[in-house]
Amino acid sequence: MTSMASYSSSSDAAKGDAAAIEDMIFEDVLDELDVHSVPDELVEACVAQDARNRERAEVGALLDPMVRCLAVQFMQGLMNLLDMPAKSWFEAVSLLDHYVALAHGGAEIRQLLPATCVAIVKMQKKGESMMPQVCMSHLWQHGRVLAQMLRDHGFVAQNPTDEEVLAQELAVLTTLGWRISPPTIETWMSMVCTRFNVLTRHEIAPSVDWVMEQSMQDRCSLVMLTSCLQSLPPQLAASGLLALWLVKAQVLPSSFLKPLTTSDDEWTALCLATTHHGGSTPTCMLMHAKAKCIFLLLLASTGLKRAELQDASALIATHLSDVSHSLQIFSEQHQDQLDQSQQQHGSQPVIQI
């Protein structure tokens, strides 16, 4: 439980941060935020949409972790086959999570999961262009791959038909109220990085570009293993991940991200588990005063208070330290199920994307 002293300290820090940020941001910077289409109003709108999405899905169901992992891996493979951008995959996974939570379909949802995943991929592909360059009429056939994978793991799943895929397109659109562009970790990451570059007057743009590129695998891993409707809302996930990678880029000291309730030893151990920097936490290359200014501008970029960003950083660090272990477990379980399936049904290979 947070003590009253800690709460008071956090509240005072937030007030001080807000005043300092206001003194640092001038009218020309606000104008440039508008030019780049990332004003404060956009952050507020995305925060509100995130809150509405979580509230609507609060009482909904979640897929079995293995089922979900297989589904999002399948969608990633199919979208790569269709040469679709990573942004579309993040949106597709978010749509799947929201649909499952809102549909309340139980076993039927799992049985129709291959058709649902193909339907969501088709929706995303249609959104890229009014005239897709691939023939969409036979896309349903790829759903048999996911159906077989699910059956190999002991789950009930049926091979989709073209009619079922079309029906699931309508079901997804209707269930989501035709809102098919939810904020994702990817949209938040892009928005926050753009805002951060503008607010810092592009002084550390090369570092930010490096972070955006190098953190892609972490973003994929987080989305692969955790629904945005659970403990990792997109705003917190993107903000915490960006902050940790700025430590890796030696732009921020790790001490700036330590939550008040975490001891120095605990935070050091957590940072070591996530930064992989030769056995020690990266050293900030900037003077303390400059790094403090950068940190304040990061708060303004994310729309979070100091304590919120620190908690988000600790949350992401904890998830990242568990990611490799979780992926290894999923991989081992997947291989064991495939081996058992081949023993039961012969050596006929399972097509995988």
C-alpha positions as CSV (number, residue, x, y, z in Angstrom):
1,M,0.0,0.0,0.0
2,T,1.3,3.5,-0.9
3,S,2.0,5.6,2.2
4,M,0.5,9.1,2.7
5,A,4.1,10.4,2.5
6,S,4.7,8.7,-0.8
7,Y,1.4,10.0,-2.1
8,S,2.2,13.6,-1.0
9,S,5.7,13.3,-2.6
10,S,4.3,12.0,-5.8
11,S,1.6,14.7,-5.9
12,D,4.2,17.5,-5.3
13,A,6.5,16.1,-7.9
14,A,3.6,16.0,-10.5
15,K,2.8,19.7,-9.8
16,G,6.4,20.6,-10.1
17,D,6.8,18.7,-13.3
18,A,3.8,20.3,-14.8
19,A,5.1,23.8,-14.0
20,A,8.5,23.0,-15.4
21,I,7.1,21.5,-18.6
22,E,4.9,24.5,-19.2
23,D,8.0,26.8,-19.0
24,M,9.9,24.6,-21.5
25,I,7.3,24.4,-24.2
26,F,6.8,27.5,-26.4
27,E,4.2,28.5,-28.9
28,D,6.3,27.5,-31.9
29,V,6.6,23.9,-30.5
30,L,2.9,23.7,-30.1
31,D,2.4,24.8,-33.7
32,E,4.9,22.1,-34.8
33,L,2.9,19.5,-32.9
34,D,-0.1,20.5,-35.0
35,V,1.9,20.4,-38.2
36,H,2.9,16.8,-37.4
37,S,-0.7,15.9,-36.5
38,V,0.2,15.0,-32.9
39,P,-1.3,17.7,-30.7
40,D,-2.2,17.3,-27.0
41,E,-5.8,16.8,-28.1
42,L,-4.9,13.6,-30.0
43,V,-3.3,12.2,-26.9
44,E,-6.4,13.0,-24.9
45,A,-8.6,11.4,-27.5
46,C,-6.6,8.2,-27.6
47,V,-6.6,8.0,-23.8
48,A,-10.4,8.4,-23.8
49,Q,-10.8,5.7,-26.5
50,D,-8.5,3.3,-24.6
51,A,-10.6,3.8,-21.5
52,R,-13.9,3.2,-23.4
53,N,-12.5,0.1,-25.0
54,R,-11.4,-1.4,-21.7
55,E,-14.7,-0.5,-20.0
56,R,-16.7,-2.1,-22.8
57,A,-14.6,-5.3,-22.6
58,E,-14.2,-5.4,-18.8
59,V,-16.6,-8.3,-18.3
60,G,-15.6,-10.2,-21.4
61,A,-13.9,-13.5,-21.9
62,L,-10.2,-14.0,-22.9
63,L,-8.8,-16.7,-25.1
64,D,-6.7,-19.5,-23.6
65,P,-3.1,-18.2,-23.8
66,M,-1.9,-20.9,-26.1
67,V,-5.0,-20.5,-28.4
68,R,-4.4,-16.7,-28.6
69,C,-0.7,-17.2,-29.2
70,L,-1.3,-19.5,-32.1
71,A,-4.0,-17.2,-33.5
72,V,-1.8,-14.1,-33.5
73,Q,1.2,-16.0,-34.9
74,F,-1.1,-17.3,-37.7
75,M,-2.3,-13.7,-38.5
76,Q,1.3,-12.5,-38.5
77,G,2.3,-15.2,-41.0
78,L,-0.7,-14.6,-43.2
79,M,-0.2,-10.8,-43.2
80,N,3.5,-11.3,-44.1
81,L,2.4,-13.5,-47.0
82,L,0.1,-10.6,-48.1
83,D,3.0,-8.1,-47.7
84,M,1.1,-6.1,-45.2
85,P,2.8,-3.6,-42.8
86,A,3.5,-4.4,-39.1
87,K,1.0,-1.6,-38.1
88,S,-1.8,-3.7,-39.6
89,W,-0.9,-6.7,-37.6
90,F,-0.9,-4.8,-34.3
91,E,-4.4,-3.5,-35.2
92,A,-5.6,-7.0,-36.2
93,V,-4.5,-8.5,-32.8
94,S,-6.2,-5.6,-31.0
95,L,-9.4,-6.2,-33.0
96,L,-9.3,-9.9,-32.2
97,D,-8.9,-9.3,-28.4
98,H,-11.7,-6.8,-28.4
99,Y,-14.0,-9.0,-30.5
100,V,-13.5,-12.0,-28.3
101,A,-14.1,-10.0,-25.1
102,L,-17.3,-8.5,-26.4
103,A,-18.8,-11.4,-28.3
104,H,-19.3,-13.7,-25.3
105,G,-19.4,-16.7,-27.5
106,G,-17.5,-19.3,-25.4
107,A,-16.8,-22.5,-27.3
108,E,-18.3,-21.2,-30.5
109,I,-15.8,-18.4,-30.6
110,R,-13.0,-20.9,-30.4
111,Q,-14.5,-23.2,-33.1
112,L,-14.9,-20.2,-35.5
113,L,-11.5,-18.7,-34.6
114,P,-9.8,-19.6,-37.9
115,A,-12.7,-17.9,-39.8
116,T,-12.5,-14.9,-37.5
117,C,-8.7,-14.5,-37.9
118,V,-9.0,-14.7,-41.7
119,A,-11.9,-12.2,-41.6
120,I,-9.9,-9.7,-39.6
121,V,-6.9,-10.0,-42.0
122,K,-9.2,-9.5,-44.9
123,M,-10.7,-6.4,-43.3
124,Q,-7.2,-5.0,-42.7
125,K,-6.2,-5.7,-46.3
126,K,-9.3,-4.0,-47.6
127,G,-8.5,-1.0,-45.5
128,E,-5.1,-0.6,-47.2
129,S,-6.6,-0.1,-50.6
130,M,-10.0,0.1,-52.3
131,M,-8.5,-2.2,-55.0
132,P,-6.4,-4.9,-53.3
133,Q,-3.7,-6.4,-55.5
134,V,-4.4,-9.9,-54.3
135,C,-7.4,-12.2,-55.0
136,M,-9.3,-12.2,-51.7
137,S,-11.8,-14.8,-52.7
138,H,-9.5,-17.7,-51.8
139,L,-8.1,-16.3,-48.6
140,W,-10.4,-18.4,-46.5
141,Q,-8.4,-21.5,-47.4
142,H,-5.5,-20.4,-45.3
143,G,-7.7,-20.7,-42.2
144,R,-7.3,-24.5,-42.5
145,V,-3.7,-24.0,-41.3
146,L,-4.8,-22.4,-38.0
147,A,-7.6,-25.0,-37.6
148,Q,-5.1,-27.8,-37.9
149,M,-2.7,-26.1,-35.4
150,L,-5.5,-25.8,-32.9
151,R,-6.6,-29.4,-33.3
152,D,-3.0,-30.5,-32.9
153,H,-3.0,-28.8,-29.5
154,G,-6.3,-30.5,-28.4
155,F,-8.7,-27.7,-29.2
156,V,-11.9,-28.0,-31.2
157,A,-11.7,-25.9,-34.4
158,Q,-13.3,-26.3,-37.8
159,N,-11.9,-25.6,-41.2
160,P,-13.5,-22.3,-42.3
161,T,-15.5,-21.8,-45.5
162,D,-15.8,-18.7,-47.5
163,E,-19.3,-18.2,-46.2
164,E,-18.1,-18.4,-42.6
165,V,-15.3,-15.9,-43.2
166,L,-17.8,-13.4,-44.7
167,A,-20.2,-14.0,-41.8
168,Q,-17.4,-13.4,-39.3
169,E,-16.4,-10.1,-41.1
170,L,-19.9,-8.9,-40.4
171,A,-19.9,-10.3,-36.9
172,V,-16.7,-8.5,-36.0
173,L,-17.8,-5.2,-37.5
174,T,-21.2,-5.4,-35.8
175,T,-19.8,-6.4,-32.4
176,L,-17.2,-3.6,-32.4
177,G,-19.7,-1.1,-33.6
178,W,-17.7,-0.6,-36.8
179,R,-14.9,0.9,-34.8
180,I,-11.9,-0.9,-36.4
181,S,-9.0,1.4,-35.7
182,P,-8.3,1.0,-32.0
183,P,-5.1,2.7,-30.5
184,T,-2.4,0.0,-30.3
185,I,1.1,-0.1,-28.8
186,E,2.3,0.6,-32.3
187,T,0.2,3.7,-32.9
188,W,1.0,5.0,-29.4
189,M,4.7,4.4,-30.0
190,S,4.7,6.3,-33.3
191,M,2.7,9.1,-31.8
192,V,4.8,9.5,-28.7
193,C,8.1,9.3,-30.6
194,T,6.9,12.0,-33.0
195,R,5.8,14.2,-30.2
196,F,9.1,13.6,-28.3
197,N,11.2,14.6,-31.4
198,V,9.2,17.8,-31.7
199,L,9.3,18.7,-28.0
200,T,13.1,18.0,-27.9
201,R,13.5,20.1,-31.1
202,H,14.9,17.0,-32.8
203,E,18.1,17.2,-30.8
204,I,18.1,13.4,-30.1
205,A,16.2,12.3,-33.2
206,P,18.8,9.7,-34.2
207,S,18.5,8.1,-30.8
208,V,14.7,8.1,-31.0
209,D,14.8,6.6,-34.5
210,W,17.2,3.9,-33.2
211,V,14.8,3.1,-30.3
212,M,11.8,2.9,-32.7
213,E,13.6,0.4,-34.9
214,Q,15.4,-1.7,-32.2
215,S,12.3,-2.0,-30.0
216,M,10.1,-3.6,-32.6
217,Q,10.8,-7.2,-31.4
218,D,9.9,-6.2,-27.9
219,R,6.6,-4.7,-29.1
220,C,5.8,-7.8,-31.0
221,S,6.6,-10.1,-28.1
222,L,4.5,-8.0,-25.7
223,V,1.5,-8.1,-28.0
224,M,2.0,-11.8,-28.8
225,L,1.8,-12.8,-25.1
226,T,-0.5,-10.3,-23.5
227,S,-3.9,-8.8,-24.5
228,C,-4.2,-5.0,-24.4
229,L,-7.3,-5.6,-22.3
230,Q,-5.3,-7.2,-19.5
231,S,-2.4,-5.4,-17.7
232,L,-0.8,-3.7,-20.7
233,P,-3.0,-0.8,-22.0
234,P,-1.4,0.5,-25.2
235,Q,-0.4,3.9,-23.7
236,L,1.4,2.4,-20.8
237,A,3.0,-0.3,-22.8
238,A,4.4,2.1,-25.5
239,S,5.4,4.8,-22.9
240,G,7.2,2.3,-20.6
241,L,8.9,0.6,-23.5
242,L,10.1,3.9,-24.9
243,A,11.5,5.0,-21.6
244,L,13.4,1.8,-21.0
245,W,14.9,1.9,-24.5
246,L,16.0,5.5,-23.9
247,V,17.9,4.2,-21.0
248,K,19.5,1.6,-23.4
249,A,20.3,4.5,-25.8
250,Q,22.1,6.2,-22.9
251,V,19.7,9.2,-23.1
252,L,18.2,8.7,-19.7
253,P,19.6,7.4,-16.4
254,S,17.7,4.3,-15.2
255,S,17.2,6.0,-11.8
256,F,14.7,8.4,-13.3
257,L,12.4,5.5,-14.0
258,K,12.5,3.8,-10.6
259,P,9.1,3.7,-8.9
260,L,9.0,5.1,-5.3
261,T,7.8,1.7,-4.0
262,T,10.8,-0.2,-5.5
263,S,14.1,-0.5,-3.7
264,D,17.3,0.4,-5.4
265,D,18.5,-3.2,-5.5
266,E,15.2,-4.5,-6.9
267,W,15.3,-1.8,-9.6
268,T,18.9,-2.5,-10.5
269,A,18.2,-6.2,-10.9
270,L,15.1,-5.6,-13.0
271,C,17.0,-3.2,-15.3
272,L,19.8,-5.7,-15.7
273,A,17.3,-8.3,-16.7
274,T,15.9,-6.1,-19.5
275,T,18.8,-3.9,-20.8
276,H,21.3,-6.7,-21.6
277,H,24.1,-4.2,-21.5
278,G,27.2,-6.3,-20.7
279,G,26.3,-7.1,-17.2
280,S,25.6,-3.5,-16.1
281,T,22.9,-0.9,-16.5
282,P,23.7,1.6,-19.3
283,T,25.3,4.9,-18.3
284,C,23.5,8.1,-19.4
285,M,25.8,10.2,-21.6
286,L,24.1,13.5,-20.9
287,M,24.6,15.9,-18.1
288,H,22.1,15.5,-15.3
289,A,20.4,18.8,-15.9
290,K,20.0,18.0,-19.6
291,A,18.8,14.5,-18.9
292,K,16.2,15.9,-16.5
293,C,14.9,18.2,-19.2
294,I,14.7,15.3,-21.6
295,F,12.8,13.3,-19.0
296,L,10.2,16.1,-18.4
297,L,9.7,16.4,-22.2
298,L,9.2,12.6,-22.3
299,L,6.4,13.0,-19.7
300,A,4.8,15.7,-21.9
301,S,5.1,13.4,-24.9
302,T,3.4,10.4,-23.3
303,G,0.7,12.3,-21.4
304,L,1.7,10.6,-18.2
305,K,2.7,11.9,-14.8
306,R,6.1,10.9,-13.3
307,A,4.7,8.2,-11.1
308,E,2.6,6.8,-13.9
309,L,5.6,6.6,-16.3
310,Q,7.8,5.0,-13.6
311,D,5.1,2.4,-12.8
312,A,4.7,1.7,-16.6
313,S,8.4,1.3,-17.0
314,A,8.5,-1.2,-14.1
315,L,5.5,-3.1,-15.5
316,I,7.1,-3.4,-19.0
317,A,10.5,-4.3,-17.5
318,T,8.8,-7.1,-15.5
319,H,7.0,-8.4,-18.6
320,L,10.1,-8.3,-20.8
321,S,12.1,-10.2,-18.2
322,D,9.5,-13.0,-18.5
323,V,9.0,-12.9,-22.3
324,S,11.8,-15.1,-23.3
325,H,10.9,-17.7,-20.7
326,S,7.2,-17.6,-21.8
327,L,8.0,-17.9,-25.5
328,Q,10.3,-20.8,-24.8
329,I,7.5,-22.6,-22.9
330,F,5.0,-21.9,-25.7
331,S,7.5,-23.2,-28.2
332,E,8.2,-26.4,-26.3
333,Q,4.4,-27.0,-25.7
334,H,3.8,-26.4,-29.4
335,Q,6.5,-28.9,-30.5
336,D,5.3,-31.5,-28.0
337,Q,1.8,-31.3,-29.4
338,L,3.0,-31.6,-33.0
339,D,5.0,-34.7,-32.1
340,Q,2.0,-36.3,-30.4
341,S,-0.2,-35.4,-33.4
342,Q,2.2,-37.0,-35.8
343,Q,2.4,-40.1,-33.7
344,Q,-1.4,-40.4,-33.7
345,H,-2.1,-39.4,-37.3
346,G,1.0,-40.5,-39.1
347,S,3.9,-38.4,-40.5
348,Q,1.7,-36.1,-42.7
349,P,3.2,-32.7,-42.1
350,V,1.2,-29.8,-40.9
351,I,1.3,-26.7,-43.1
352,Q,2.5,-23.7,-41.2
353,I,2.9,-20.1,-42.2
